[in-house]
């Protein structure tokens, strides 16, 4: 399921984008969960980082799409952003906010579907590769690609990433369910490791560049098998 937000003050354009998404989903076997917003203010006021894509009209009252995008990027740097506009020169300014692309009104289904396919292919959106965790400071979303390993002690979880650490609460079972199958494995009951970061196994130690983690005796065989499976599939 791909979560979509449509931020558009014209009902007819909301309906057009929604119909294009439904048609695309039927043709490509993709399911979309679509949420509609009539203004940038309504979108930002209720924003949570659980959207995969945002279709943003530029010409809106009170705050336009560019200003909405500016504030969006303070809340979420990962969500894919498409601008929708009557004038291409306005959309070009949107690349300042890391927009994927822009769509010109009146919308054309063929152009829409080509750009949507390109976005889905680029970001691997046939499967979920994003992690959302509840930290003491609020909800945080990040890509599984930046995770080096996850450490759990009782119900305290620490996501070690190449952009810093994120602390949350839960169980290892909940952690495992968040990640792509086959890309991570348990080296012990306390450590869930990104297999692409493994540089060496020596006895009952696994090396993630300069990080060394213990491999438990019960997990050693399954961990090595998972590592072999990861590289043989690439």
C-alpha positions in Angstrom: 0.0 0.0 0.0 1.4 3.4 -1.1 0.2 6.4 0.9 -0.6 9.5 -1.2 -1.5 13.0 -0.2 -3.1 15.3 -2.8 -2.9 19.0 -1.8 -5.1 20.8 -4.2 -7.8 23.5 -3.7 -9.8 22.6 -6.8 -12.1 19.7 -6.3 -12.1 18.8 -10.0 -8.3 18.5 -10.0 -8.4 16.4 -6.8 -10.8 14.1 -8.6 -8.6 14.0 -11.7 -5.4 13.0 -9.8 -7.4 10.5 -7.8 -8.8 8.9 -10.9 -5.4 8.7 -12.5 -4.0 7.0 -9.5 -6.8 4.5 -9.4 -6.4 3.8 -13.1 -2.6 3.4 -12.7 -3.2 1.1 -9.7 -5.6 -1.1 -11.7 -3.1 -1.3 -14.6 0.0 -2.0 -12.6 -1.3 -4.0 -9.6 -0.6 -1.3 -7.1 -2.7 -0.2 -4.2 -2.9 3.5 -3.2 -4.3 5.0 0.0 -5.3 8.5 -1.0 -5.8 11.5 1.4 -7.1 14.8 0.1 -6.3 18.3 1.4 -7.9 21.6 0.2 -5.0 23.8 1.4 -1.4 23.8 2.4 -2.4 24.8 5.9 -4.8 21.9 6.4 -2.0 19.5 5.1 0.7 20.9 7.4 -1.5 21.1 10.5 -2.2 17.4 10.5 1.1 16.2 8.9 2.7 13.0 10.0 5.6 11.4 8.1 3.7 8.4 6.8 3.2 9.5 3.2 5.1 8.0 0.3 4.2 10.7 -2.2 2.7 14.2 -2.2 1.0 15.9 -5.2 1.2 19.6 -4.5 -0.7 22.3 -6.3 1.4 25.5 -6.5 -1.3 28.1 -7.0 -3.3 27.9 -3.6 -4.6 30.7 -1.4 -3.1 31.8 2.0 0.2 29.8 1.5 1.1 28.6 -2.0 2.5 25.2 -2.8 6.1 26.4 -2.8 5.9 27.7 0.8 4.0 24.6 1.8 6.8 22.5 0.4 9.4 24.6 2.2 7.7 23.8 5.5 7.1 20.2 4.5 10.8 19.6 4.0 11.4 20.7 7.6 9.1 17.9 8.7 10.0 15.2 6.2 13.0 15.0 3.9 12.1 11.6 2.4 8.6 12.0 1.0 8.5 12.1 -2.8 7.1 15.4 -4.0 5.4 16.2 -7.3 4.3 19.8 -8.1 1.1 20.4 -10.1 0.8 23.7 -11.9 -0.5 25.7 -14.8 2.9 27.3 -15.4 6.1 25.4 -15.9 8.3 28.3 -14.7 6.8 28.1 -11.3 7.4 24.4 -11.0 11.0 24.8 -11.9 11.5 26.8 -8.7 10.2 23.8 -6.9 13.4 21.8 -7.4 14.8 23.9 -4.6 12.7 21.6 -2.4 13.9 18.4 -3.9 10.8 17.8 -6.0 10.8 14.6 -8.0 9.1 16.3 -11.0 6.2 18.5 -12.0 2.9 17.9 -13.8 1.4 20.5 -16.0 -2.3 21.2 -16.0 -4.5 20.1 -17.7 -3.1 16.7 -16.6 -2.5 14.1 -19.2 -2.7 10.4 -18.1 0.2 9.1 -20.2 2.6 11.8 -18.9 1.3 11.2 -15.4 1.8 7.4 -15.5 5.3 7.7 -17.0 6.4 10.0 -14.3 4.8 7.9 -11.6 6.5 4.8 -12.9 9.8 6.6 -12.9 9.4 7.6 -9.3 8.3 4.2 -8.1 11.3 2.5 -9.9 13.8 5.0 -8.5 12.6 4.7 -5.0 11.9 0.9 -5.0 8.3 1.5 -4.1 7.0 -2.0 -4.9 8.1 -2.8 -1.4 8.4 -0.7 1.8 12.0 0.4 2.5 11.2 3.1 5.0 11.2 2.8 8.8 9.0 5.0 11.0 9.7 5.0 14.7 8.2 6.7 17.7 11.1 8.4 19.6 10.9 10.5 22.8 11.0 13.6 20.5 8.2 12.4 18.2 7.8 10.3 15.1 10.8 9.9 12.8 11.0 8.4 9.4 14.1 7.2 7.6 15.3 4.8 4.9 16.3 1.3 5.9 19.4 1.8 3.7 21.0 4.1 6.4 20.6 1.5 9.2 23.8 -0.3 10.2 22.3 -2.4 13.0 19.5 -2.3 15.6 20.2 -3.0 19.2 17.6 -4.0 21.8 17.9 -4.2 25.5 14.6 -5.2 27.3 12.1 -2.9 25.5 14.6 -0.2 24.6 15.5 -0.1 20.9 18.5 1.8 19.4 18.6 2.2 15.7 22.3 2.8 14.8 22.4 4.6 11.4 25.1 6.4 9.3 23.2 9.6 10.2 23.1 9.1 13.9 21.2 7.0 16.5 17.4 6.9 17.1 16.0 5.6 20.3 12.6 4.0 20.6 10.6 1.4 22.5 9.2 -2.0 21.4 10.1 -5.6 20.8 12.6 -7.2 18.4 9.7 -8.9 16.7 8.2 -5.4 15.9 11.7 -4.3 14.6 12.1 -7.2 12.3 8.6 -6.7 10.8 9.7 -3.1 9.7 12.6 -4.2 7.4 12.9 -5.7 3.9 13.1 -9.5 4.0 16.5 -10.9 3.4 18.5 -7.7 4.0 18.9 -7.9 7.7 19.5 -10.8 10.1 19.9 -11.5 13.8 23.4 -12.3 15.0 22.1 -12.6 18.5 18.8 -11.9 20.4 20.1 -8.4 20.9 21.4 -7.3 17.5 19.7 -7.1 14.1 22.3 -6.5 11.5 22.3 -5.0 8.0 23.9 -7.7 5.9 25.3 -5.2 3.3 27.4 -3.6 6.1 29.1 -6.9 7.1 32.8 -6.8 6.2 34.0 -9.9 8.0 33.1 -12.8 10.3 35.7 -14.1 12.6 34.8 -16.8 15.0 31.8 -15.5 17.0 32.3 -11.9 16.0 30.8 -10.0 13.1 32.5 -6.9 11.7 30.6 -3.9 10.3 33.7 -1.9 9.2 35.1 -0.7 12.6 32.1 -2.0 14.6 32.4 -5.4 16.2 29.3 -7.3 17.4 29.1 -10.7 19.1 27.4 -13.6 17.3 25.6 -15.9 19.7 26.2 -19.7 19.3 22.4 -20.4 18.6 22.3 -17.7 15.9 25.7 -18.3 14.1 24.5 -20.9 11.6 21.3 -19.0 10.6 23.2 -15.7 10.4 25.9 -17.1 8.1 23.2 -18.7 5.9 21.4 -15.4 5.7 24.6 -13.6 4.7 25.3 -16.2 2.0 21.7 -15.8 0.8 22.0 -12.1 0.6 25.0 -12.1 -1.6 23.9 -14.9 -3.8 20.7 -13.0 -4.6 22.6 -9.9 -5.8 
